[in-house]
Amino acid sequence: MEFLDVPTVLKVSALFNLMAALAWLTLAQAFRIAPRAARLMAAAHLVRIASQGCGDCMAAWPVLLQQAIREFGLLACMVLLLLALRRMLRSRQRSHDVAWIAGLGVIGVTLGLASGSGLAPQLASTVSVTVLALLAVREVVRGIGSQLSVAITACMTLPFAALALLGMVHTAELLLVPGADRFTSGALPSPGRAVLWLVITVSITLSLISLMIWRVVTRIQHLTYRDPLTGALNRRAFEQALTEAQAQLQRGHGFALAMIDIDHFKRINDAHGHQAGDAALQHCVRVWQAGLREVDHLARLGGEEFCVLLPIGSPTDLATAANVAERLRSQLAAQPLRWKDIELNLSASFGVALPVAGDAQGEICLARADAELYRAKAEGRNRVCVATQLGAMVAA
């Protein structure tokens, strides 16, 4: 079919990569959306244009130079792609593994070119790209596997898995099929291979765009439901979680509230300034978050006042909630804040209460926990007070 001739496919691929590079640069420079990752992606697309060749435009060049451009370009493109992916996913993985794999690939391609072999350079770059593609699969699974559904995660990893599979097949072809290195000797790839590369390139780009959109949406949700200073839930998000917990109470799923107030917080601001106060709030949240489960909800209600929603196994299991509050209290007392050249000893008072049936908004539970908090402060602070009598309180 005429529309599948290789030069046409290569031109379409070059045009797509050029447009994609411009789009990523626009995101980086004009909209400031993940600028570093977007610049890396733009560079990857531009390198891909050079590495795939353009048919007749490189026909007069020395074969050795054509091989060097294609193999080094393919390897550089994959490195840039993986680095961009890690930035999009905010991966904490350092780039030593990428550097080692890319370095070994560069050495292999260089030695292969120096030896005059048509097979060795392509084999070195193909193996390196395959390993990097497998690393990309791992990064996507680690980055979004716990936050998105299995189906969405599979769709995101599919292009990288396809690239890795193509690399494995090509490696086997180079090793087992005589004359398979003809693709680096100046000849164009087959139409099927050219189309497959284009499909994978487009799929990877779409996958990364999807990750970018997911990152933007996640950021918007974070700004909507999180306190900007501490990262704890804000009041709006906490009230929503409390309403949902009250609804679950009717189905036998219990919870408790622990109101928290940092002791003598005003003294910190007066003595050391508001920056120290902000640092104290952030320190408390870090300590408490480390002692809570993923299902627990820590929220900042305002100033130095916080509240924790603690799902528990039984609607009457007050002892478990009290133990959690005591653990949070002792952990904070044992971990002073080191701010600049001083050490600030922090403590907090806790009031714990169970909910009551029929209180749709959780107002009664909040009031009872707040009352216990004030009792803890009145009795000397740095302690946990628990509302032990539910009585017959039912919301009207």
Residue pairs with C-beta under 8 A, 6 or more apart in sequence:
4 191
4 195
5 191
6 55
6 188
6 189
6 190
6 191
6 194
7 55
7 56
7 188
9 191
9 194
9 195
9 198
10 52
10 53
10 54
10 55
10 188
10 194
11 54
11 55
12 198
13 48
13 52
13 194
13 197
13 198
13 201
14 49
14 52
14 54
16 198
16 201
16 202
16 205
17 45
17 46
17 48
17 49
17 201
18 45
18 46
18 49
20 41
20 42
20 45
20 205
21 41
21 42
21 43
21 45
21 46
22 42
24 38
24 39
24 41
24 42
24 45
25 38
25 39
25 42
27 33
27 34
27 35
27 38
27 212
28 34
28 35
28 36
28 38
28 39
28 42
29 35
33 212
33 216
34 87
34 88
34 212
34 215
36 87
37 84
37 85
37 87
37 88
37 212
38 84
38 212
40 80
40 81
40 83
40 84
40 87
41 80
41 81
41 84
41 205
41 208
43 80
44 77
44 80
44 81
44 84
45 205
47 73
47 76
47 77
47 80
48 73
48 77
48 201
50 69
50 73
51 69
51 70
51 71
51 72
51 73
51 74
51 76
51 77
52 70
52 73
52 197
53 66
53 69
53 70
53 188
55 188
58 66
58 69
59 186
63 185
63 186
64 113
66 184
66 186
67 113
67 118
67 121
67 122
67 184
67 185
68 109
68 113
68 121
70 184
71 109
71 113
71 121
71 122
71 124
71 125
71 184
72 106
72 109
72 125
74 125
74 129
75 102
75 105
75 106
75 109
75 125
75 128
75 129
78 128
78 129
78 132
78 133
79 98
79 102
79 132
81 132
81 136
81 204
82 98
82 132
82 135
82 136
82 139
83 95
83 98
84 208
85 91
85 136
85 139
85 140
85 208
85 211
86 93
86 95
86 139
88 208
88 211
88 212
88 215
89 139
89 140
89 142
89 143
89 144
89 211
90 143
91 139
91 142
91 143
93 139
97 135
98 132
98 135
101 128
101 131
101 132
101 135
102 128
102 132
104 124
104 128
105 124
105 125
105 127
105 128
105 129
107 124
108 120
108 121
108 123
108 124
108 125
108 127
108 128
109 120
109 121
109 124
109 125
111 120
111 124
112 119
112 120
112 121
112 122
112 123
112 124
113 121
118 181
118 182
118 184
118 185
119 174
119 180
119 181
121 184
122 174
122 181
122 183
122 184
123 171
123 174
123 175
126 167
126 170
126 171
126 174
127 167
127 171
129 163
129 167
130 163
130 164
130 167
130 168
130 171
133 160
133 161
133 163
133 164
133 167
134 160
134 164
136 160
136 163
137 157
137 160
137 161
137 164
140 153
140 156
140 157
140 160
140 207
140 211
141 153
141 157
144 152
144 153
144 156
144 211
144 214
145 153
148 156
148 214
155 207
156 207
156 210
156 211
158 203
158 207
159 200
159 203
159 204
159 206
159 207
160 204
160 207
162 200
162 203
163 200
163 204
166 196
166 200
173 180
174 180
174 181
183 189
183 193
188 194
189 197
224 236
224 237
225 233
225 234
225 236
225 237
226 232
226 233
226 234
226 237
227 233
227 234
227 299
227 300
229 278
229 281
229 282
229 300
230 281
230 282
230 284
230 285
230 300
231 282
231 285
232 285
232 289
232 298
232 299
232 300
232 306
233 241
233 297
233 298
233 299
233 300
234 299
234 300
235 299
235 300
235 301
235 302
237 297
237 299
238 297
238 299
238 301
238 307
238 309
239 361
239 362
241 297
241 299
241 309
242 257
242 309
242 361
242 362
242 365
242 366
243 360
243 361
243 362
245 253
245 255
245 309
245 311
245 355
245 362
246 355
246 359
246 360
246 361
246 362
247 360
248 255
249 255
249 315
249 355
249 357
250 357
252 315
253 311
253 315
254 311
254 312
254 313
254 314
254 315
254 316
254 317
254 354
254 355
255 309
255 310
255 311
255 312
255 355
256 309
256 310
256 312
256 317
256 318
256 320
256 321
256 352
256 353
256 354
256 355
257 307
257 308
257 309
257 310
257 352
257 353
257 355
257 362
257 365
257 366
257 369
258 307
258 308
258 310
258 321
258 324
258 325
258 328
258 350
258 351
258 352
258 369
259 305
259 306
259 307
259 350
259 351
259 352
259 366
259 369
259 370
259 372
259 373
260 288
260 305
260 306
260 307
260 308
260 328
260 348
260 349
260 350
260 373
261 304
261 305
261 306
261 348
261 349
261 373
261 377
262 280
262 281
262 284
262 304
262 306
262 346
262 347
262 348
263 346
263 347
263 348
263 349
263 377
263 381
263 382
264 381
265 277
265 280
265 303
265 304
268 276
268 277
268 280
268 344
269 276
269 277
272 339
272 342
272 344
276 339
276 344
279 337
279 339
280 337
280 339
280 344
280 346
281 300
281 304
283 335
283 337
283 346
284 306
284 332
284 346
284 348
285 298
285 300
285 306
287 328
287 331
287 332
287 335
288 298
288 306
288 308
288 328
288 331
288 332
289 298
290 331
291 324
291 327
291 328
291 331
292 298
292 308
292 324
292 328
295 311
296 308
296 309
296 310
296 311
296 324
297 308
297 309
298 306
298 307
298 308
299 306
299 307
299 308
299 309
300 306
301 307
307 366
307 369
308 324
308 325
308 328
310 320
310 321
310 324
312 320
312 321
313 320
315 354
315 355
316 354
318 352
318 354
318 386
318 388
321 352
321 354
321 386
322 352
322 384
322 386
325 350
325 352
325 384
325 386
326 350
326 384
328 348
328 350
329 347
329 348
329 350
329 382
329 383
329 384
332 346
332 347
332 348
333 345
333 346
333 347
333 382
336 343
336 344
336 345
336 346
337 343
337 344
337 346
338 344
347 381
347 382
348 382
349 373
349 376
349 377
349 381
349 382
349 383
349 384
349 385
350 372
350 373
350 376
350 383
350 384
350 385
351 368
351 369
351 370
351 371
351 372
351 373
351 374
351 375
351 376
351 384
351 385
351 386
351 387
352 369
352 372
352 384
352 385
352 386
352 387
353 365
353 368
353 369
353 371
353 372
353 386
353 387
354 365
354 387
354 390
355 362
355 364
355 365
356 364
356 365
356 390
356 393
356 394
356 395
357 394
357 395
358 394
358 395
359 365
359 394
359 395
360 395
363 395
364 393
364 395
368 387
369 387
371 387
372 385
372 386
372 387
373 385
375 385
376 383
376 384
376 385
379 385
